[in-house]
């Protein structure tokens, strides 16, 4: 893996952690929404699905 690819992966991980944290905090502040852990897991699953679609649409290849 090139340095650029590793930096992109690191940035992606940081963004996912921030989004999941924000969703869990919002759910924690309004308990009627759902259980915070379940909301965090659902957010991770949704982001993973979006990333998979983007990678598949982009060809996903790299040499």
Secondary structure, 3 states (H helix, E strand, C coil): CCHHHHHHHHHHHHHHHHHHHHHHHHHHHCCCCCCHHHHHHHHHHHHHHHHHHHHHHCCCCCC
